[in-house]
Amino acid sequence: MTSQDCGARIAACIRKIQQPELSVSLINTLSSVASSVQGEPQRHFFLSAAEPSADRYAAAVIRALSGRSPGMRFTGVAGPAMQAEGCRALANLADRAAMLTGVVGLLRTGYRILKDVDRCFAVDRPDAVILVDSPTLHLPMARIARRHHIPVIYYVAPQLWAWAAWRIGRVRRRVNRLAVILPFEEAYFRARGVNAEYVGHPLFEVLRERAPDPEEVAGLRRLGDPILGLMPGSRAHVVSEVLPGQIEVVERLLSRGFSGISALVSAATPSTTPIVERLIAESRIADRLHIRRGDSDALIAASDLVLTASGTSTLHIAHYRKPMIVMYQASWLFYHAVGRWLVRTPRLSLPNIIAGRDIVPEFMPYYHSTAPIAEAASRILTDASTRERMIAEIEILAAGLNGSGVAQRVADMALEELRKADSKDIA
């Protein structure tokens, strides 16, 4: 029997025994043996993503790496998008992300995952680790990787410029390369001794690959005039805090004379859909509110103005060059007792932070009344110069967030770190 035949038989055995209860490390070890026997060079990457968006970004990196060599294999904390690209999941947090409540929710499962990752690195050491966003999970994971002498590429930097800047030492010690997605972040981290590189924003790369159906958008436009988009977030506690205020703004606009107004309400995840449905049913204007499940592309494209929670959704809206108002209703007591001592940026919404000035109205981290929000919305909807000025500012913002070849750049960084590690081994 030739070595190729032997390797092929081992690979066939792996396919037969891949059952849920089988140890991931055993499967990976057998896979490695199969490739080695068949004479194929094989690189092993460990990737981790704890959120649905991070799962998509990591999946794009897997595609980029796979395109360089068919002999690569991937394991990690992987959601459905990563698994669809061939990544074997040690755990899946992406499907549960919407049910986790901030740091506390993540810590409930994070400790077990970190222990599993430590064992995985000891049994089946990867050549490099690529961690995407979620610093609460991934900075400790980076420490584990460095303890095993594995190079770490961190993709989507922790927002230390906004809060918890004291963690910069952890990033500097634990991360070999930092792939940042906001233009100003490269200079910020480099000035603090971190090997950072701006790669562009992956959201814009993802959005360019899809477009809403024009007929669907036209159908949504016929529901009212004007059309408001309501994007209350993808986490249960955020939706519960933000959507009531957004609905109240629609009620105020209706009372101000916007008699044809309708709102498209985003239910971004299955776990938030019941909350959205309940809040709509309890509203006095339920007939004006139309729920939209899943992605928000058509919702945004059809809207004259979008009311959104803070976060990446603001950049999603910017991609479509739509006016927006950012609103969030956190606890007044918590912000003044804790939050204001941690937050280090004078602006809180991403468009204004990136621009370095106020280009969209933001009402956060809390507000006492929705009346000023309704006033700002009315001005945007009725004053053409206000609206056009905001759209022009958003156009400049979106144009500066280069989303072309982002995953390829991250893949390049990972392969460069492998070459450095190989050179050290030879030396």
BELCORMO-V676765 format. One record per pair of residues at least 24 apart in sequence whose ideal C-beta (glycine too) atoms are under 10 Angstrom apart, sorted by sequence separation. I is the first residue (numbers start at 1). GAP is how many residues later the second one is. If there is no record, write none. Layout:
[[I:GAP] [I:GAP]]
This chain:
[[10:24] [11:24] [55:24] [56:24] [57:24] [58:24] [59:24] [61:24] [62:24] [110:24] [113:24] [114:24] [117:24] [120:24] [121:24] [125:24] [126:24] [127:24] [128:24] [129:24] [130:24] [131:24] [132:24] [133:24] [134:24] [135:24] [151:24] [152:24] [153:24] [154:24] [155:24] [156:24] [157:24] [161:24] [168:24] [169:24] [171:24] [243:24] [261:24] [265:24] [267:24] [268:24] [269:24] [270:24] [296:24] [300:24] [325:24] [326:24] [9:25] [10:25] [43:25] [54:25] [55:25] [56:25] [57:25] [59:25] [60:25] [62:25] [91:25] [122:25] [125:25] [126:25] [128:25] [129:25] [130:25] [131:25] [133:25] [135:25] [151:25] [152:25] [153:25] [154:25] [155:25] [156:25] [157:25] [160:25] [168:25] [169:25] [171:25] [228:25] [262:25] [263:25] [264:25] [265:25] [266:25] [267:25] [268:25] [269:25] [324:25] [326:25] [340:25] [7:26] [8:26] [10:26] [11:26] [43:26] [53:26] [55:26] [56:26] [59:26] [61:26] [90:26] [91:26] [110:26] [111:26] [114:26] [118:26] [121:26] [122:26] [133:26] [150:26] [151:26] [152:26] [153:26] [154:26] [155:26] [156:26] [159:26] [168:26] [239:26] [262:26] [263:26] [264:26] [265:26] [266:26] [267:26] [268:26] [326:26] [339:26] [6:27] [7:27] [10:27] [11:27] [42:27] [45:27] [47:27] [48:27] [49:27] [50:27] [52:27] [54:27] [55:27] [58:27] [59:27] [90:27] [110:27] [113:27] [114:27] [117:27] [118:27] [121:27] [143:27] [146:27] [147:27] [158:27] [161:27] [165:27] [226:27] [239:27] [261:27] [262:27] [263:27] [264:27] [265:27] [266:27] [267:27] [268:27] [324:27] [339:27] [6:28] [7:28] [9:28] [10:28] [41:28] [42:28] [43:28] [44:28] [45:28] [46:28] [47:28] [48:28] [49:28] [51:28] [52:28] [53:28] [54:28] [55:28] [59:28] [106:28] [109:28] [110:28] [113:28] [117:28] [120:28] [121:28] [139:28] [142:28] [146:28] [157:28] [160:28] [161:28] [239:28] [260:28] [262:28] [263:28] [264:28] [265:28] [266:28] [268:28] [7:29] [8:29] [40:29] [41:29] [42:29] [43:29] [44:29] [45:29] [46:29] [47:29] [48:29] [49:29] [50:29] [52:29] [55:29] [58:29] [90:29] [107:29] [111:29] [114:29] [115:29] [118:29] [121:29] [135:29] [142:29] [145:29] [146:29] [156:29] [157:29] [160:29] [239:29] [243:29] [266:29] [267:29] [335:29] [336:29] [361:29] [7:30] [8:30] [40:30] [41:30] [42:30] [43:30] [44:30] [45:30] [46:30] [47:30] [48:30] [49:30] [90:30] [106:30] [107:30] [110:30] [114:30] [118:30] [140:30] [143:30] [144:30] [145:30] [146:30] [228:30] [239:30] [254:30] [266:30] [335:30] [336:30] [359:30] [360:30] [6:31] [7:31] [40:31] [41:31] [42:31] [43:31] [44:31] [45:31] [46:31] [47:31] [105:31] [106:31] [110:31] [117:31] [139:31] [142:31] [143:31] [145:31] [157:31] [158:31] [161:31] [254:31] [334:31] [335:31] [359:31] [5:32] [6:32] [7:32] [39:32] [40:32] [46:32] [49:32] [55:32] [103:32] [104:32] [135:32] [139:32] [142:32] [157:32] [160:32] [226:32] [234:32] [239:32] [240:32] [243:32] [247:32] [251:32] [264:32] [318:32] [334:32] [3:33] [4:33] [5:33] [7:33] [38:33] [49:33] [77:33] [103:33] [141:33] [142:33] [225:33] [227:33] [228:33] [230:33] [231:33] [232:33] [233:33] [234:33] [235:33] [236:33] [239:33] [243:33] [246:33] [247:33] [250:33] [251:33] [266:33] [318:33] [332:33] [333:33] [359:33] [360:33] [3:34] [4:34] [48:34] [102:34] [103:34] [139:34] [140:34] [142:34] [160:34] [224:34] [225:34] [226:34] [227:34] [228:34] [229:34] [230:34] [231:34] [232:34] [234:34] [235:34] [238:34] [239:34] [251:34] [254:34] [264:34] [265:34] [266:34] [317:34] [326:34] [327:34] [328:34] [329:34] [330:34] [331:34] [332:34] [359:34] [360:34] [2:35] [3:35] [4:35] [35:35] [47:35] [135:35] [139:35] [224:35] [225:35] [226:35] [227:35] [228:35] [229:35] [230:35] [231:35] [232:35] [233:35] [234:35] [236:35] [237:35] [240:35] [243:35] [244:35] [247:35] [248:35] [250:35] [253:35] [264:35] [314:35] [315:35] [324:35] [325:35] [326:35] [327:35] [328:35] [329:35] [330:35] [331:35] [332:35] [358:35] [359:35] [2:36] [3:36] [4:36] [35:36] [58:36] [77:36] [135:36] [138:36] [139:36] [224:36] [225:36] [226:36] [227:36] [228:36] [229:36] [230:36] [232:36] [233:36] [235:36] [236:36] [239:36] [240:36] [243:36] [247:36] [248:36] [263:36] [264:36] [314:36] [315:36] [318:36] [324:36] [325:36] [326:36] [327:36] [328:36] [329:36] [330:36] [332:36] [357:36] [35:37] [55:37] [77:37] [97:37] [138:37] [157:37] [223:37] [224:37] [225:37] [226:37] [227:37] [228:37] [229:37] [231:37] [234:37] [235:37] [238:37] [239:37] [243:37] [247:37] [248:37] [251:37] [313:37] [314:37] [323:37] [324:37] [325:37] [326:37] [327:37] [328:37] [329:37] [330:37] [359:37] [360:37] [35:38] [47:38] [49:38] [55:38] [56:38] [223:38] [224:38] [234:38] [236:38] [237:38] [240:38] [244:38] [247:38] [250:38] [264:38] [310:38] [311:38] [312:38] [314:38] [323:38] [324:38] [325:38] [326:38] [328:38] [329:38] [355:38] [359:38] [54:39] [55:39] [77:39] [157:39] [223:39] [224:39] [233:39] [236:39] [240:39] [244:39] [247:39] [250:39] [264:39] [310:39] [311:39] [314:39] [315:39] [327:39] [328:39] [351:39] [355:39] [47:40] [54:40] [55:40] [77:40] [154:40] [222:40] [223:40] [224:40] [232:40] [239:40] [243:40] [262:40] [263:40] [266:40] [309:40] [310:40] [314:40] [327:40] [32:41] [46:41] [50:41] [52:41] [53:41] [76:41] [93:41] [157:41] [221:41] [223:41] [247:41] [308:41] [310:41] [318:41] [329:41] [352:41] [355:41] [31:42] [45:42] [48:42] [50:42] [51:42] [52:42] [55:42] [75:42] [154:42] [220:42] [247:42] [263:42] [264:42] [266:42] [318:42] [351:42] [355:42] [48:43] [49:43] [50:43] [51:43] [52:43] [54:43] [77:43] [131:43] [156:43] [232:43] [246:43] [261:43] [266:43] [317:43] [327:43] [351:43] [354:43] [31:44] [46:44] [49:44] [50:44] [53:44] [76:44] [93:44] [131:44] [155:44] [220:44] [232:44] [263:44] [28:45] [48:45] [49:45] [51:45] [52:45] [75:45] [156:45] [268:45] [352:45] [355:45] [28:46] [50:46] [51:46] [52:46] [129:46] [156:46] [230:46] [243:46] [314:46] [327:46] [351:46] [354:46] [28:47] [50:47] [51:47] [129:47] [130:47] [132:47] [155:47] [232:47] [266:47] [326:47] [350:47] [351:47] [354:47] [27:48] [49:48] [128:48] [133:48] [314:48] [325:48] [51:49] [75:49] [128:49] [130:49] [325:49] [327:49] [25:50] [50:50] [76:50] [82:50] [230:50] [24:51] [73:51] [75:51] [325:51] [350:51] [24:52] [74:52] [253:52] [308:52] [310:52] [325:52] [73:53] [76:53] [310:53] [73:54] [76:54] [77:54] [306:54] [307:54] [310:54] [323:54] [51:55] [72:55] [76:55] [77:55] [309:55] [310:55] [325:55] [50:56] [74:56] [76:56] [249:56] [307:56] [324:56] [31:57] [77:57] [250:57] [323:57] [249:58] [323:58] [50:59] [230:59] [28:60] [50:60] [77:60] [228:60] [230:60] [246:60] [247:60] [27:61] [77:61] [228:61] [230:61] [231:61] [246:61] [28:62] [230:62] [234:62] [245:62] [246:62] [50:63] [65:63] [227:63] [229:63] [246:63] [307:63] [323:63] [24:64] [77:64] [224:64] [243:64] [245:64] [323:64] [24:65] [25:65] [48:65] [65:65] [223:65] [231:65] [242:65] [323:65] [325:65] [24:66] [224:66] [230:66] [242:66] [243:66] [307:66] [323:66] [324:66] [24:67] [223:67] [229:67] [242:67] [323:67] [62:68] [231:68] [241:68] [242:68] [322:68] [323:68] [48:69] [61:69] [229:69] [230:69] [231:69] [307:69] [321:69] [322:69] [18:70] [132:70] [220:70] [229:70] [239:70] [307:70] [321:70] [323:70] [324:70] [46:71] [61:71] [228:71] [229:71] [238:71] [305:71] [321:71] [323:71] [58:72] [220:72] [227:72] [229:72] [231:72] [238:72] [305:72] [322:72] [57:73] [58:73] [59:73] [229:73] [230:73] [238:73] [304:73] [305:73] [321:73] [46:74] [58:74] [229:74] [235:74] [320:74] [321:74] [46:75] [57:75] [58:75] [227:75] [228:75] [229:75] [231:75] [232:75] [233:75] [234:75] [305:75] [318:75] [319:75] [56:76] [57:76] [227:76] [228:76] [229:76] [230:76] [231:76] [232:76] [233:76] [235:76] [249:76] [304:76] [305:76] [318:76] [321:76] [54:77] [55:77] [226:77] [227:77] [228:77] [229:77] [230:77] [231:77] [232:77] [233:77] [234:77] [304:77] [317:77] [318:77] [321:77] [46:78] [54:78] [220:78] [224:78] [226:78] [227:78] [228:78] [229:78] [230:78] [231:78] [233:78] [234:78] [249:78] [318:78] [319:78] [320:78] [321:78] [46:79] [47:79] [53:79] [54:79] [219:79] [220:79] [223:79] [225:79] [226:79] [227:79] [228:79] [229:79] [230:79] [234:79] [246:79] [315:79] [318:79] [319:79] [44:80] [46:80] [53:80] [54:80] [217:80] [218:80] [221:80] [222:80] [224:80] [231:80] [233:80] [314:80] [318:80] [44:81] [45:81] [46:81] [47:81] [48:81] [49:81] [50:81] [51:81] [216:81] [217:81] [220:81] [221:81] [232:81] [246:81] [317:81] [318:81] [44:82] [45:82] [46:82] [47:82] [48:82] [49:82] [50:82] [51:82] [216:82] [217:82] [220:82] [221:82] [231:82] [245:82] [305:82] [315:82] [319:82] [43:83] [44:83] [45:83] [46:83] [47:83] [48:83] [49:83] [50:83] [51:83] [212:83] [215:83] [216:83] [217:83] [218:83] [219:83] [220:83] [221:83] [231:83] [245:83] [246:83] [304:83] [314:83] [315:83] [318:83] [43:84] [44:84] [45:84] [46:84] [47:84] [48:84] [49:84] [50:84] [54:84] [212:84] [213:84] [214:84] [217:84] [218:84] [245:84] [319:84] [42:85] [43:85] [45:85] [46:85] [47:85] [48:85] [49:85] [210:85] [212:85] [213:85] [216:85] [217:85] [231:85] [242:85] [244:85] [305:85] [48:86] [50:86] [51:86] [211:86] [212:86] [216:86] [217:86] [231:86] [241:86] [242:86] [243:86] [315:86] [50:87] [210:87] [211:87] [212:87] [214:87] [241:87] [242:87] [49:88] [50:88] [207:88] [212:88] [213:88] [229:88] [241:88] [242:88] [315:88] [48:89] [49:89] [212:89] [240:89] [241:89] [48:90] [207:90] [211:90] [212:90] [238:90] [241:90] [25:91] [50:91] [229:91] [238:91] [24:92] [28:92] [32:92] [61:92] [238:92] [31:93] [48:93] [207:93] [229:93] [231:93] [25:94] [29:94] [48:94] [61:94] [24:95] [25:95] [28:95] [29:95] [46:95] [229:95] [231:95] [232:95] [233:95] [23:96] [24:96] [25:96] [28:96] [232:96] [23:97] [25:97] [26:97] [27:97] [48:97] [58:97] [228:97] [25:98] [26:98] [28:98] [57:98] [58:98] [24:99] [25:99] [46:99] [57:99] [23:100] [24:100] [23:101] [54:101] [54:102] [53:103] [46:104] [51:105] [46:106] [47:106] [49:106] [49:107] [45:108] [47:108] [207:108] [212:108] [203:109] [207:109] [202:110] [203:110] [206:110] [201:111] [204:111] [208:111] [203:112] [204:112] [207:112] [203:113] [206:113] [207:113] [201:114] [204:114] [249:114] [203:115] [204:115] [203:116] [258:116] [261:116] [201:117] [252:117] [61:118] [201:118] [245:118] [252:118] [256:118] [251:119] [252:119] [255:119] [256:119] [258:119] [250:120] [253:120] [254:120] [258:120] [261:120] [245:121] [248:121] [249:121] [252:121] [253:121] [256:121] [257:121] [57:122] [242:122] [245:122] [248:122] [249:122] [252:122] [253:122] [256:122] [247:123] [248:123] [249:123] [251:123] [252:123] [258:123] [57:124] [245:124] [246:124] [249:124] [250:124] [253:124] [258:124] [241:125] [245:125] [248:125] [249:125] [252:125] [253:125] [256:125] [257:125] [244:126] [248:126] [249:126] [252:126] [256:126] [246:127] [249:127] [250:127] [245:128] [249:128] [253:128] [249:129] [105:130] [105:131] [181:131] [105:132] [102:133] [182:133] [101:134] [181:134] [98:135] [100:135] [101:135] [102:135] [98:136] [99:136] [100:136] [101:136] [102:136] [97:137] [98:137] [99:137] [100:137] [101:137] [97:138] [98:138] [98:139] [98:140] [61:141] [98:141] [60:142] [57:144] [58:144] [57:145] [60:145] [56:146] [57:146] [60:146] [56:147] [59:147] [54:148] [57:148] [53:149] [56:149] [57:149] [60:149] [228:149] [53:150] [56:150] [226:151] [53:153] [201:153] [228:153] [226:154] [226:155] [156:156] [226:156] [182:168] [184:169] [185:169] [98:170] [99:170] [184:170] [98:171] [99:171] [100:171] [182:171] [183:171] [97:172] [98:172] [99:172] [182:172] [184:172] [98:173] [99:173] [95:174] [97:174] [98:174] [95:175] [96:175] [95:176] [163:176] [166:176] [165:177] [163:178] [164:178] [133:179] [163:179] [164:179] [165:179] [162:180] [163:180] [164:180] [53:181] [162:181] [163:181] [52:182] [162:182] [163:182] [51:183] [161:183] [162:183] [51:184] [160:184] [161:184] [159:185] [162:185] [159:186] [162:186] [162:188] [159:191] [162:191] [161:192] [159:194] [204:194] [209:194] [204:195] [208:195] [205:196] [207:196] [208:196] [201:197] [204:197] [205:197] [206:197] [203:198] [204:198] [205:198] [201:199] [202:199] [204:199] [205:199] [200:200] [201:200] [203:200] [204:200] [205:200] [206:200] [200:201] [201:201] [202:201] [205:201] [206:201] [200:202] [201:202] [204:202] [205:202] [199:203] [200:203] [203:203] [205:203] [198:204] [199:204] [200:204] [202:204] [200:205] [201:205] [202:205] [199:206] [200:206] [199:207] [200:207] [202:207] [198:208] [199:208] [200:208] [202:208] [199:209] [200:209] [199:210] [200:210] [198:211] [199:211] [197:212] [197:213] [199:213] [199:214] [197:215] [52:216] [197:216] [52:217] [183:217] [182:218] [183:218] [195:218] [182:219] [183:219] [181:220] [181:221] [181:222] [195:222] [181:225] [179:227] [179:228] [181:229] [179:230] [179:231] [177:233] [179:233] [179:234] [177:235] [178:235] [179:235] [177:236] [176:237] [177:237] [176:238] [177:239] [176:240] [177:240] [176:241] [177:243] [176:244] [176:245] [155:251] [155:252] [155:254] [156:254] [155:255] [154:256] [153:257] [53:258] [153:258] [155:258] [53:259] [154:259] [155:259] [153:260] [51:261] [153:261] [151:262] [152:262] [153:262] [53:263] [151:263] [153:263] [153:264] [151:265] [152:265] [151:266] [150:267] [151:267] [151:269] [151:270] [150:271] [149:272] [149:275] [132:278] [130:280] [130:281] [130:283] [130:284] [128:285] [129:285] [128:286] [127:287] [128:287] [130:287] [127:288] [128:288] [129:288] [128:289] [127:290] [128:290] [127:291] [128:293] [127:294] [127:295] [67:340] [68:340] [64:341] [67:341] [64:342] [65:342] [64:343] [65:343] [68:343] [63:344] [64:344] [67:344] [68:344] [61:345] [62:345] [63:345] [64:345] [65:345] [66:345] [60:346] [61:346] [64:346] [65:346] [68:346] [69:346] [60:347] [61:347] [64:347] [65:347] [68:347] [59:348] [60:348] [61:348] [63:348] [64:348] [57:349] [58:349] [61:349] [62:349] [65:349] [57:350] [60:350] [61:350] [64:350] [65:350] [60:351] [64:351] [58:352] [61:352] [57:353] [61:353] [45:366] [47:367] [45:369] [45:370] [43:371] [43:372] [45:373] [43:375]]
